[in-house]
Amino acid sequence: MTDVFSRLVGRSATADALRHHARHPVHAYLVLGPAGSGVHDALRALAAALQCPDHGCATCAICRGVLEGTDPDVQWIERAGLAWRVDEIREAERVARRRPLGAGRQIVVLEDVELTVAGASPSAPALLKSLEEPPARTVFLLGASELPGTLDTVASRCVLVRVAAPSDDDIEERLRAEGVSADAAHAAAHAALGSLERARVLADDPALVARLDWWRALPDRLTGTPAVASALAREAAALLDEAMVPLERSLAEAAAREREEAGSFGGRAANRRELEAQSRREQRRFRTEELTLGLSTLTAVYRERLARDLEASRDGDGRADHRVAGTLRRLDALREAQRRLSTTLDEGLLLHDLLFALSDF
């Protein structure tokens, strides 16, 4: 079967569940999966299937519009800060109460809803109120990477769909079937964090291997001086900028296709605004994933060093205990950086603090 859910490579159980829900929809869904599991892709596929007369054929204009972010009745609500504010949730409720412009539904999508219980003024009560009495033609699609206990009442108002990340082998096989070379497919699949869409972008990125090599070599370049740590933080930020180039090219090509299909000037103007909003979401998400990949690569290097030093300590190397303590401290710093990545908007400060913590001044 080829449909919008076929994009969820390696997640057949999730795809089957979403196909069922597309045919028998309720008012709210919570799609839950860890970072890199493809929650965003699952939300987008479900939104397309809910709008499509054929429940997600992937070929009609309606499916294409949702998948490309131009359907006016599918609204991705964005937060401006580290946590969802009450006024942002109220804006989602206002959108939810609009009449659909087309023959389908009004679909309201909010990602990272675990952040409705964060911050000084949690917005989860406002979200709960929005879910209790939505209009008949409105469907809420919520995404989360975790389900804290304080979100139980929100989850109880939704159908819960769990998403597991596809394996690297699943993604690599799909890329090779699409004509990607074996080497590029292998590198992209192992850097994709479970996302086929991300893997497709990375497969067109000749600098991917070099960036991964940069992260692997980073521990040996930290010489213990603040100047070096600062310089490496700037290099890391520049690498993130470089990683965005293939995605920006892909988004520009999608925008050009949409302008071709739009027809009239009025249609093009409306579609351009939707595409720009979609582009900003995609770029922000991709950049966060790229930094996650760098931190994961660096963590793997330190774990390898920890294993070697533990073995050396067991063999009587007196200096190994000191190295073990230092590596454990660095792994703690990396865990803290991963935690901050989901809550901070200041990427430069995060990199600066991390590389200072990894140094041994």
KOLLO-949860 format. One record per residue (C-alpha): residue in one letter; z, x, y. Coordinates in steps of 0.05 Angstrom, whole numbers, padded with zeros to 5 digits, always signed. Layout:
<recs>
AZXY
...
</recs>
This chain:
<recs>
M+00000+00000+00000
T-00020+00027+00069
D+00017-00004+00128
V+00063+00018+00184
F+00118+00034+00134
S+00073+00083+00097
R+00091+00131+00154
L+00162+00135+00126
V+00144+00190+00077
G+00194+00199+00021
R+00234+00137+00040
S+00205+00084-00007
A+00271+00045-00013
T+00277+00041+00062
A+00204+00022+00070
D+00211-00034+00018
A+00273-00061+00053
L+00238-00061+00120
R+00176-00096+00091
H+00222-00151+00067
H+00257-00158+00134
A+00190-00159+00171
R+00172-00221+00131
H+00241-00253+00136
P+00268-00231+00203
V+00337-00244+00232
H+00362-00234+00303
A+00388-00162+00297
Y+00381-00099+00255
L+00421-00034+00255
V+00381+00024+00226
L+00429+00079+00207
G+00413+00150+00187
P+00434+00222+00203
A+00398+00264+00255
G+00329+00281+00230
S+00326+00223+00180
G+00272+00186+00219
V+00312+00128+00249
H+00265+00128+00309
D+00204+00123+00264
A+00235+00067+00223
L+00252+00027+00287
R+00181+00035+00313
A+00150+00014+00246
L+00196-00047+00241
A+00179-00067+00313
A+00105-00064+00297
A+00113-00104+00233
L+00153-00158+00268
Q+00097-00167+00320
C+00038-00162+00272
P+00011-00227+00242
D+00001-00189+00177
H+00072-00159+00179
G+00051-00088+00197
C-00021-00075+00175
A-00023-00011+00219
T-00096-00024+00238
C-00096-00083+00286
A-00090-00079+00361
I-00019-00106+00359
C+00005-00052+00311
R-00029+00002+00351
G+00001-00024+00416
V+00072-00022+00388
L+00063+00046+00355
E+00034+00076+00419
G+00088+00045+00462
T+00044-00004+00502
D+00065-00072+00476
P+00099-00107+00536
D+00143-00148+00489
V+00174-00087+00455
Q+00224-00056+00504
W+00258+00010+00489
I+00321+00009+00533
E+00343+00078+00557
R+00410+00103+00579
A+00416+00149+00639
G+00479+00187+00621
L+00518+00214+00562
A+00541+00145+00539
W+00515+00074+00547
R+00540+00041+00610
V+00557-00033+00613
D+00503-00046+00665
E+00451-00015+00619
I+00472-00061+00562
R+00469-00120+00610
E+00398-00099+00628
A+00381-00101+00554
E+00409-00172+00551
R+00368-00192+00611
V+00305-00166+00577
A+00325-00202+00513
R+00326-00269+00549
R+00255-00263+00574
R+00200-00305+00543
P+00151-00262+00504
L+00085-00253+00540
G+00046-00255+00474
A+00049-00297+00412
G+00101-00253+00378
R+00173-00237+00393
Q+00213-00205+00448
I+00239-00141+00415
V+00294-00100+00447
V+00306-00030+00419
L+00368+00012+00433
E+00378+00080+00400
D+00443+00120+00393
V+00486+00057+00397
E+00545+00097+00371
L+00549+00120+00443
T+00569+00050+00465
V+00640+00068+00442
A+00640+00134+00481
G+00657+00150+00553
A+00709+00124+00601
S+00684+00052+00599
P+00657+00035+00529
S+00600-00015+00530
A+00606-00039+00457
P+00638-00105+00478
A+00578-00120+00523
L+00531-00103+00466
L+00570-00149+00419
K+00564-00206+00469
S+00488-00195+00473
L+00482-00199+00398
E+00522-00263+00389
E+00474-00313+00419
P+00404-00284+00429
P+00344-00330+00443
A+00307-00354+00381
R+00246-00308+00392
T+00286-00245+00407
V+00303-00190+00358
F+00349-00132+00372
L+00333-00066+00337
L+00391-00016+00341
G+00391+00055+00317
A+00450+00101+00302
S+00464+00167+00270
E+00535+00148+00251
L+00577+00086+00245
P+00647+00097+00275
G+00700+00046+00257
T+00701+00022+00329
L+00629-00002+00320
D+00646-00046+00260
T+00643-00112+00299
V+00574-00095+00326
A+00550-00075+00257
S+00576-00141+00229
R+00527-00179+00273
C+00467-00140+00246
V+00430-00129+00181
L+00444-00057+00163
V+00386-00013+00139
R+00402+00058+00117
V+00351+00114+00124
A+00352+00180+00086
A+00309+00238+00109
P+00248+00253+00066
S+00247+00320+00031
D+00208+00379+00058
D+00164+00375-00004
D+00146+00302+00012
I+00125+00320+00082
E+00087+00382+00061
E+00048+00341+00009
R+00029+00289+00061
L+00007+00343+00111
R-00037+00377+00060
A-00067+00310+00041
E-00085+00302+00115
G-00122+00368+00115
V-00070+00415+00141
S-00074+00485+00112
A-00022+00505+00059
D+00014+00556+00103
A+00016+00510+00165
A+00039+00451+00123
H+00095+00491+00091
A+00120+00518+00158
A+00115+00451+00193
A+00149+00412+00137
H+00208+00459+00135
A+00217+00454+00210
A+00206+00379+00217
L+00278+00356+00207
G+00254+00299+00163
S+00203+00271+00212
L+00130+00266+00193
E+00109+00255+00265
R+00145+00318+00286
A+00113+00355+00227
R+00044+00334+00250
V+00057+00364+00319
L+00085+00428+00290
A+00026+00436+00243
D-00017+00445+00306
D+00031+00496+00335
P+00011+00569+00320
A+00075+00595+00353
L+00123+00558+00306
V+00135+00617+00259
A+00146+00664+00317
R+00198+00618+00346
L+00236+00613+00281
D+00233+00689+00275
W+00263+00694+00345
W+00323+00652+00325
R+00333+00691+00260
A+00332+00757+00298
L+00380+00733+00352
P+00446+00758+00321
D+00420+00830+00320
R+00399+00825+00393
L+00468+00804+00418
T+00494+00872+00438
G+00559+00849+00467
T+00543+00848+00541
P+00542+00787+00587
A+00475+00808+00617
V+00442+00807+00548
A+00472+00740+00530
S+00446+00710+00595
A+00377+00739+00585
L+00373+00711+00514
A+00395+00643+00539
R+00336+00644+00587
E+00290+00666+00531
A+00314+00608+00487
A+00300+00558+00543
A+00230+00588+00552
L+00218+00579+00477
L+00236+00506+00483
D+00185+00499+00539
E+00133+00532+00495
A+00148+00485+00437
M+00132+00425+00481
V+00060+00446+00493
P+00029+00417+00428
L+00068+00352+00438
E+00045+00346+00510
R-00026+00356+00487
S-00019+00303+00433
L+00011+00254+00483
A-00044+00267+00533
E-00096+00253+00479
A-00061+00187+00462
A-00060+00168+00535
A-00134+00183+00542
R-00149+00139+00481
E-00108+00082+00510
R-00144+00086+00577
E-00211+00082+00541
E-00189+00020+00503
A-00154-00015+00561
G-00218-00038+00596
S-00203-00064+00664
F-00167-00026+00720
G-00108-00073+00718
G-00099-00062+00644
R-00102+00012+00653
A-00049+00012+00707
A+00000-00027+00664
N-00013+00014+00603
R-00005+00078+00642
R+00066+00059+00662
E+00084+00042+00591
L+00053+00106+00565
E+00091+00148+00616
A+00157+00117+00594
Q+00139+00128+00521
S+00119+00200+00537
R+00186+00215+00570
R+00223+00188+00509
E+00181+00228+00461
Q+00188+00292+00500
R+00264+00286+00507
R+00271+00270+00433
F+00225+00327+00411
R+00260+00378+00455
T+00328+00359+00426
E+00300+00365+00356
E+00271+00433+00373
L+00338+00458+00397
T+00371+00428+00335
L+00322+00468+00292
G+00340+00532+00329
L+00414+00520+00320
S+00404+00504+00246
T+00363+00567+00236
L+00416+00609+00270
T+00471+00575+00228
A+00434+00593+00164
V+00432+00667+00185
Y+00506+00669+00198
R+00521+00633+00132
E+00480+00686+00095
R+00520+00740+00130
L+00585+00705+00112
A+00567+00702+00038
R+00550+00777+00038
D+00614+00796+00074
L+00657+00753+00028
E+00626+00788-00031
A+00638+00856+00002
S+00711+00837+00015
R+00721+00820-00058
D+00692+00888-00075
G+00744+00923-00032
D+00706+00935+00033
G+00763+00939+00083
R+00717+00924+00143
A+00689+00861+00112
D+00750+00819+00129
H+00739+00833+00203
R+00666+00813+00197
V+00684+00749+00160
A+00731+00729+00216
G+00678+00742+00268
T+00625+00703+00230
L+00671+00643+00221
R+00684+00643+00296
R+00609+00643+00309
L+00598+00586+00260
D+00651+00546+00296
A+00614+00559+00362
L+00549+00534+00330
R+00583+00471+00305
E+00610+00459+00375
A+00539+00469+00404
Q+00511+00418+00354
R+00565+00369+00375
R+00551+00379+00449
L+00476+00371+00437
S+00486+00297+00424
T+00528+00287+00486
T+00503+00335+00540
L+00444+00331+00587
D+00452+00404+00610
E+00412+00444+00559
G+00416+00509+00600
L+00492+00507+00603
L+00496+00493+00528
L+00452+00554+00512
H+00490+00598+00561
D+00558+00578+00532
L+00534+00586+00460
L+00505+00656+00469
F+00567+00679+00505
A+00609+00652+00447
L+00566+00687+00396
S+00572+00753+00433
D+00632+00799+00422
F+00652+00821+00492
</recs>
